[in-house]
């Protein structure tokens, strides 16, 4: 019975056998930079400060309208349900199915 012998692969020649990395180390001077604010940042801050009250006014005006609209929708759904005895979401379901089958 003979053993299978594995021959080791020859090693690759080393390119940098005597490489001395300390020869290539240099010290880079450190310079402290004072950051100047970008012009766009300043404009953005200015616009935000100027427009913030306007945005808040718009929000105040929209919120009551949204609330009124939601109240109106809820009231209409309740009236419809009282008149027909059918919940509004069932009517939406029927309408969707009816429209989907027409064609």
N, C-alpha and C positions, 0 to 999 in steps of 0.2 A: 504494500500500500504506500503510495507516494503522497507526500504533502504538496498541496498547491502552494507554490511560493509566489508571493506578491513582490514585485520589484518596485521599489520606491521611485517616484518620478523625480527626475533631476530638478533641483531647485533653480528658480530663475535667478539670473545674475542680479546682484544688488547694485542699483545705480548710485545710491548715496551711502556707501559704506562709511565713509569718513566725513559725513555731513555734520557741520558744526552750526547749529541754528543761532547761537549767540552772536555770530558774525553779522547776522541779518536783522537783529533786533535793534530797533531805533526807538527813541522816545519822541513822541509827538507832543508838541507844546499845546497846552489847553488854553483856549481863549473863551472867556465868558461873553456871551452875546446878550445884549439887552433886547428883549422882544418888543417890537413895535406892534401895536394893535393894527390889524388889517382895517383898511378903510371900510370894507363891506361890513365888518363887525360893528363899527361905530354907527354906520347908517342903519343897520338892523336894530341896534339898541334904540336909536332915536325914533325910528318908525314904530317900534313896539311901544315905547313910552307915549308917543303921540296918539297912536291908534287904539290903545288899550281901553280908554273910556268909550270910544265909539263902538268897539266890539262888545263891551259890557252893556251898552244901551241896546244894541241889536239883540243880544241874548235876552234882556229883560222884556223886549217887545215880542219876541217869538214865543217865549215860554208860556205866557197866558193864552196865546192863540193855539198853541199845541194842546194845552190842557183843555181849552174849550172844544177843540176839534175832537179830542178823544172822548170827552163827556158827551158830545153830540152823537158820535158814532155808537157809544154804549146805549144812550137813550133810544136811538133809532132801532137798534137791535132788540131792545126790550119791548118797544112798541110793536115791532113786527112780530115778535114771538107771542105777545099777548093777543094780537089780532088773528094770527094764523095757527097758533099752537105749535109752531115749528121753530126750532132754534135757527138762528141766522147761519151758523156754520153748516147745518144740513142743507140749507138752500144754496149756499156757495158750492157744496159738494154736488148737488143735483145740477146746478148750472154748468159746472165744469164738465160733468159727465155728458150732459146733453150737447154742449157745444163741441165736445171732443168727438161725439159719434156722428155729428152732422158732416156730410162731406160728399 
